[in-house]
Amino acid sequence: MRSRTNMLLTMALAPLLLCLGCSEAPPPGATAPAPVKVKAKLSVTKPVATPKPAPLTFTLPPEHVFGAEVKLGEFTVKAVNRYWAGPHTTTLTLEEAFEQKLCTISETGISNSVVAEVRGKYPVLLLTGDMLIGGRQDRLVAHSMLLEPGTTIVPVFCAEISRWTPENGEYDETFKRDRQSPQVDLNVKAAVYQQGTQAAVWSAISQVTAGLDSPDPHGTGSYRLAFDAPTVQVAIDKMFLRARKIVCAFTVGFAVYRDNEIVAADIFDSTQLLDHVADKLLRGYAMTAVYGDVTNWKIELPEEPTKDETKTPEPRRVPHNAPGTYDPPPVPLGEFQQDGTLRFECRRTPDVHPIHTGIFRGKPKP
């Protein structure tokens, strides 16, 4: 009976033993199967994209929009377009008036004023930061203004710290416009817009020339020296070629941003006038990018006045046109806006739109 039970148990286990035998000893010449690799599933958490802060912009004039933009170092320059802007202008730029011999600018004998004589029937536009080369000392235009036909005294700042003598021993009381140099950079413009003093302008010039390691063999502290370093010129030229591509048939101005915050803007009343001044403006912005920073441009919004507060109107300045006198620029330049900018408009009396609107980040008047 026991042997029969053992036989039945052996027959039941035979297939299992046969299978185990096959797995332990493969037949001769057979290749063992490769072990199966099991891939571990990794749980990857995608990082959440941090949204970029919206640009702290200024209030565009009505009917204006932003166009193409270009990155210049740490700065972004945006085109300001107006699709129904007038294409033509009867306003001459300083360069055009000099080339056509329709304007001369000469010394008055006073450091902070020069005298302009305009011939012909069209006005000449001077822009804040335009450089006048020569005379007893290089000057920069204190604020944008239209020179009507005739004689006008122009407020200026000295653009050299120590020279008050003829250059190279030859004295010429008339100034020239150096087409190779741009306008002043935005650091010097900040000194004009926000403080409006000669000391502030000289301080800004010293910062820029020292920061760019500009040569100064005669120790005059001239702003013009900032462009003499070959590396600076090459860098400006490269940036300018890229920046010029944002100008289109509708462009009437530019806006400059840094860290998503508005620094400055220049807007004109026609596409043709913008095209005539675009090169010197873009080179001035590029100069700022080469230097790499703009000082004294922190925004400070004013407090909202209470209902019982009344604002006493400031006395209106009477302009002077007699030789030897001048109308000093306001301090700071322009009127402070609720968007945190200083805005200065240059217009002819019958015009609806200003010829030029200069905008700069500013501080409210104390």
SVG drawing of the C-alpha trace seen along z (x, -y; Angstrom):
<svg xmlns="http://www.w3.org/2000/svg" viewBox="-11 -142 60 144">
<polyline fill="none" stroke="black" stroke-width="0.4" points="0.0,0.0 2.8,-2.4 4.7,-1.6 1.6,-2.5 1.3,-5.8 5.0,-6.6 4.5,-5.7 1.6,-8.1 3.5,-10.9 6.5,-10.4 4.3,-10.5 2.7,-13.8 6.1,-15.5 7.8,-14.3 6.9,-17.2 8.0,-19.7 11.3,-17.9 11.8,-17.7 11.3,-21.5 13.7,-22.3 16.3,-20.1 16.0,-21.9 16.5,-25.3 19.5,-24.3 21.4,-22.6 20.8,-23.9 21.6,-21.5 25.2,-21.4 25.9,-24.2 22.9,-26.3 23.3,-30.0 21.8,-31.0 19.2,-33.8 20.3,-37.3 18.9,-38.6 16.0,-41.0 16.8,-44.5 13.9,-46.2 14.0,-50.0 13.1,-51.9 10.5,-54.6 11.9,-58.0 9.4,-60.6 10.5,-63.9 8.9,-67.1 9.0,-69.9 10.1,-73.2 7.4,-75.9 8.3,-78.7 8.6,-82.0 6.7,-84.7 8.8,-87.7 7.7,-90.9 5.8,-93.3 7.8,-96.2 7.4,-99.4 6.6,-101.6 5.5,-105.1 2.3,-106.5 2.6,-106.6 1.1,-109.6 -2.3,-108.9 -2.2,-106.9 1.3,-105.6 2.3,-101.9 5.5,-99.9 7.2,-98.2 10.3,-96.1 13.0,-96.0 16.7,-95.2 18.9,-94.2 22.0,-96.4 24.0,-95.0 21.8,-95.3 19.4,-97.7 16.5,-97.1 15.6,-99.7 12.0,-99.7 10.7,-101.5 7.7,-103.8 5.4,-103.7 2.5,-105.9 0.8,-104.3 -0.9,-107.5 2.0,-109.9 2.8,-112.5 5.8,-111.3 7.2,-114.8 8.6,-117.6 9.7,-121.2 11.9,-121.2 15.7,-121.0 18.0,-119.0 21.2,-120.7 23.3,-118.6 21.2,-119.5 21.3,-123.2 25.1,-123.1 25.6,-121.3 23.3,-123.6 25.0,-126.6 21.6,-127.8 22.7,-128.0 25.7,-129.2 26.3,-128.8 28.9,-131.0 30.4,-132.0 28.8,-134.7 31.7,-134.9 29.5,-133.3 30.1,-129.6 26.5,-128.6 25.1,-130.2 25.8,-130.4 24.2,-132.4 22.5,-130.8 21.8,-132.5 19.2,-130.8 18.9,-131.8 16.1,-130.7 12.4,-130.1 12.5,-126.7 13.2,-126.2 16.1,-124.2 15.6,-121.5 18.2,-121.2 17.9,-118.2 18.9,-117.8 22.4,-116.4 23.4,-117.5 27.2,-118.2 28.7,-121.4 32.4,-121.0 35.0,-123.8 34.8,-127.4 36.5,-128.0 35.0,-124.8 32.8,-122.0 29.2,-122.4 26.1,-120.3 22.6,-121.6 20.7,-122.1 17.2,-121.3 15.4,-120.7 14.3,-123.8 13.3,-125.1 15.5,-127.8 13.2,-130.1 14.7,-132.2 16.8,-135.0 18.9,-135.1 18.4,-133.0 20.4,-132.6 20.8,-128.9 21.3,-127.6 24.2,-125.0 26.4,-123.1 30.2,-122.9 31.3,-119.5 35.0,-120.0 36.1,-120.5 39.2,-122.7 39.6,-124.1 38.6,-127.7 41.2,-128.5 41.4,-128.0 41.9,-124.4 45.4,-123.7 46.2,-127.4 43.7,-128.4 40.5,-130.2 37.3,-130.0 34.3,-131.4 31.9,-129.2 31.0,-125.6 30.9,-122.6 29.0,-119.3 31.1,-116.2 29.1,-113.6 31.2,-110.8 30.2,-111.4 26.7,-110.6 24.7,-112.6 25.8,-112.4 24.9,-109.1 22.0,-108.7 24.2,-109.2 25.0,-112.8 21.3,-113.3 20.3,-112.1 22.3,-114.9 20.6,-117.4 17.1,-116.1 17.2,-115.4 19.5,-118.1 20.2,-120.6 23.4,-122.0 26.9,-122.3 28.5,-120.5 26.2,-117.5 27.0,-117.4 30.8,-117.5 30.4,-114.8 28.6,-112.5 31.2,-113.2 34.0,-112.3 32.2,-109.0 31.8,-108.0 35.3,-108.9 36.9,-107.2 34.7,-104.1 35.6,-103.7 39.3,-104.4 39.3,-107.2 42.7,-108.9 43.1,-112.4 46.6,-113.6 45.9,-117.3 43.8,-116.8 40.8,-118.7 38.2,-116.2 36.5,-116.4 33.5,-114.2 34.6,-113.9 37.5,-111.7 35.0,-109.0 34.7,-108.1 38.5,-108.0 39.1,-104.6 39.1,-102.1 37.4,-99.4 34.5,-101.8 34.1,-102.8 34.0,-99.2 31.4,-98.3 29.2,-101.2 29.4,-100.5 28.3,-96.8 25.4,-97.8 24.3,-100.6 24.1,-98.2 21.7,-95.9 19.7,-98.8 19.1,-100.5 17.1,-97.4 14.2,-98.2 13.3,-101.4 10.4,-100.9 8.3,-103.2 6.1,-104.1 8.7,-104.7 8.6,-108.1 10.7,-107.5 12.6,-105.1 12.2,-104.0 15.1,-102.6 14.5,-100.1 16.8,-98.4 15.6,-95.6 12.1,-96.1 12.0,-99.7 11.8,-102.7 15.0,-104.8 14.4,-107.4 12.5,-108.0 12.6,-110.4 9.4,-110.8 9.0,-113.0 6.1,-114.4 7.0,-112.7 8.7,-109.6 11.0,-111.7 12.3,-113.7 12.9,-110.6 14.9,-109.1 17.1,-112.1 18.0,-112.0 17.9,-108.2 21.6,-107.6 22.8,-110.0 20.1,-108.8 20.9,-105.1 24.6,-105.8 24.0,-107.6 22.0,-104.7 24.8,-102.3 27.3,-104.5 25.3,-104.0 25.2,-100.2 29.0,-100.2 29.4,-102.0 26.9,-99.6 24.8,-101.6 22.7,-104.7 23.2,-106.4 20.7,-108.5 17.6,-107.2 15.6,-105.7 11.9,-106.4 10.1,-108.1 6.3,-108.5 4.8,-111.5 2.2,-111.2 -1.4,-111.9 -2.4,-115.5 -5.2,-115.8 -8.4,-117.6 -7.7,-120.8 -4.1,-121.2 -3.8,-123.8 -0.8,-124.2 0.6,-127.6 1.4,-128.1 5.1,-128.9 5.9,-132.2 6.3,-131.9 9.8,-132.5 10.2,-135.2 12.6,-134.1 15.4,-136.4 16.7,-136.8 19.2,-139.6 22.8,-138.6 24.7,-137.9 21.6,-136.8 19.9,-133.4 17.0,-131.6 18.4,-129.0 16.9,-125.5 14.4,-124.5 15.7,-122.4 14.9,-119.6 14.1,-119.6 10.5,-118.9 7.4,-118.3 7.1,-115.2 4.4,-112.8 2.4,-110.3 4.1,-107.5 7.4,-108.5 9.0,-110.3 10.1,-113.8 8.7,-115.0 9.8,-118.0 7.9,-119.0 9.3,-121.1 6.6,-122.6 5.7,-125.5 2.7,-127.4 0.1,-126.4 1.1,-122.7 -1.1,-120.1 1.7,-117.5 5.0,-118.5 8.0,-118.4 10.0,-116.5 9.0,-114.9 11.9,-114.1 11.2,-111.6 13.4,-110.5 12.9,-108.6 13.1,-111.2 12.5,-112.4 9.7,-114.7 10.6,-118.3 11.3,-118.8"/>
</svg>
